[in-house]
Amino acid sequence: MKIFEINSDCDKYEGMVDEAYVKSNYDDDYIQDFDDDMFLSNTPIVKNWIGVNLLPVADKYKGKKSDFPNFYSSAPLFSLKSKNILLPHLTKLGVFYEFIVSEKEKYYCFKVTNLLDGFLNHQNSIFKRFSSSNRIMSIEKFIFKNELRSTFIFRIPERKSPIFCNERLKEIIEQHKLKGFVFSEIGEYKIKN
């Protein structure tokens, strides 16, 4: 089964930004309604989530809506349509949180809690590391261990920000003609029975 990194198509469709950031005049020290890192942990965010307000990014793609707008790479944002289509396949792999765009449209951020520890083959993958700490900066070549139970979407602990999916999820997205998804093939694995 093939594995893909899944991203938003920033070259054709509008992205989203936290409304509080816009109101702060794009001050990096603004107070936001959520913590960027909360989407990188392996646990649900909060029990009493209150929807966060987003605004479309004011660029040449504003108004070109997709089912998967760019928000944060570690926090995939789905339209209501894409959420409803993908929900049966993603239920046990993460949690959806409601976001409101321009005070009227609902989008759903999906916190991927399916963290596959030990799936990346460290001996054969190629890493770029920080010279000061030897921590992994990026993964230049992904080599996965041969077998895994079929899973639609996941993260790996070595680089928590990228979101990965299998070819079956990609096929479902393409069959339903959902817009705004970009898939980059990065490897394969065999399905364990």
N, C-alpha and C positions, 0 to 999 in steps of 0.2 A: 504494500500500500504506500502510495506517495505521500510525502509531507510537504506542506506549504507554509511559508510565513504569510500572514494575512495582514494587509494594510488598507488604508483608505486611499482612494484615487484623488489626490490633491491637485492633479493637473486638469481635471474636468469638472469638479463639483465643489460647492462651498464647504468650508470647515466651520467649526463652532469654537467659541471662546466664552469663558466665564464672564457673565455680565458684570460682576464686581470688578474684574480686571479692566474692563472698558471704562466703567465709571471712575476708576482710580487714575484715568488718563494713562493707562498702560505702565503704571508704576510697579516694578518688580517686587516691592515690599508691601503690596496691597494685601488686605485681609480677605482670604477666600473662604467660601463656605465648606470647603473640604481640603484634605491634605493630599497632595499629588501621590505620595507614597502609599496611601491607603489602598490603592488598586494593585500594588505589588505584593502585598502580603497574601497569605494562603487562607485567611479567615474572612468571614463576612464583615462588612464595614461597620454598620451600626444596626441596632434593632429598630429604632424609631427614625428611619430615614425621612428627611424632608427634601422634596425635589429641589435641585439647584437650577437657577435660571441661567440659560445660555443665550448668546446672540450669534447670528451668522457673522463670520469674519468679513469685514468690509474690504473685499478685493474684487478682482474682475470676475470671479466665479460666484459672487453673491447672487442668490436666487436660483442657482442651478442645484436643485435638491437631489440627494441620493438616499439610498437606504442604509448607508454606512459612512456618515460624514466624519471627517477628520476631527479629533478632539485631543486625546492623549494616546500615544502609542500603546501604553499599558492598560488603557481603558476603552475598549471598543464601544462605539456608540451606534445603536441600531434604531432605525425608524420603527414605528408601530407595526408596519407591514412585515419587515424583516424579523422583528421579535416574534410575532405570531407564527411565522413560518418555521423559525429555527427553535422555538421554545421546546418542542417535544424532544429535540436532539441534545439540548444544552442544559436541561433542568438539573441534572446531578453533577454538572461540571462547573457551576458558578452561580452567581446571583445577579438578577437584574435590579437596577436602581433607576427610578424615574428622574428625568431631567426635563425642564420646560424650556422651549425655545421661543423667544419673543413673546412670552406670556400666553402662548396659545397652542403650540404644537408640542406633543409629547414625544420624547425620544428616551431610549433606555440604554444606560451604560451597563455593560456586562462585565462584572468582576470575575475573571477566570480564577477559580480556586483549585483547578485540576493541575497540580504541580507534579511533574514526572521526574522525581529524583532518581538518578542512576540510569536514565535512558540514553544520555549522551555518552558516546564512547570517547573517553579522554585520551586514550592512546593514539587514536587515528584522526581525531578532529584537529583542526589547526586554529590556534588561539593567538590573538594579539594581546599582550599583557602590559600593564603599567610597569615601568622600570623600577619605580620606587617601592612598590609593594608586591609585585608579581601577580596581583589580582587580574582577572580576565577583563580586558577592556572591550573586546569584541570577539566574535567567532567568525573566522574567515571561511572555514569549511566545516560543515556539520556532518558528522558520521554518527549514526544512531546504532544502538545495539539491535541485533537482528529481530528480536521478537517482542511484541507488546500486544496486550489486549486492545481491541479496536476502541479508539477514543476519538471523538469528533474535534475537540479543541483542548489545547493545553499550553502550559508554560514550562520552562525548565529553570532550575535554580541557578544555573551558571549565568544566565542573562534573563532576568525576570521580565524585562520590558517587552520583547517581541512576543506576539501571540502566534501560535501555530495551529494548523488544522490538518485533517486528513483529506484525501481526495473525495471521500464520500460527502463531507460537508461542502466542499467546493462544488461538487455536482449538484447538490440540492440548491445552492445559491444560484448557480447558472440555470438550472431547470426552471426556477421561478423568476428568472430575469431580474434579479435584484441588482440595483445599480450602485456603483461606487466602491466595489471590492476589487482589490489587486492581490493576486496570488503569485508568490515567487517560490518555485520548487526548490527545496533545499535537501531532500533526501528521501529514503524509503525505509520501510521495515516490513517484516513478515508478521501476520496476525497470529497470535498464540491462541490455541483452542482452549 
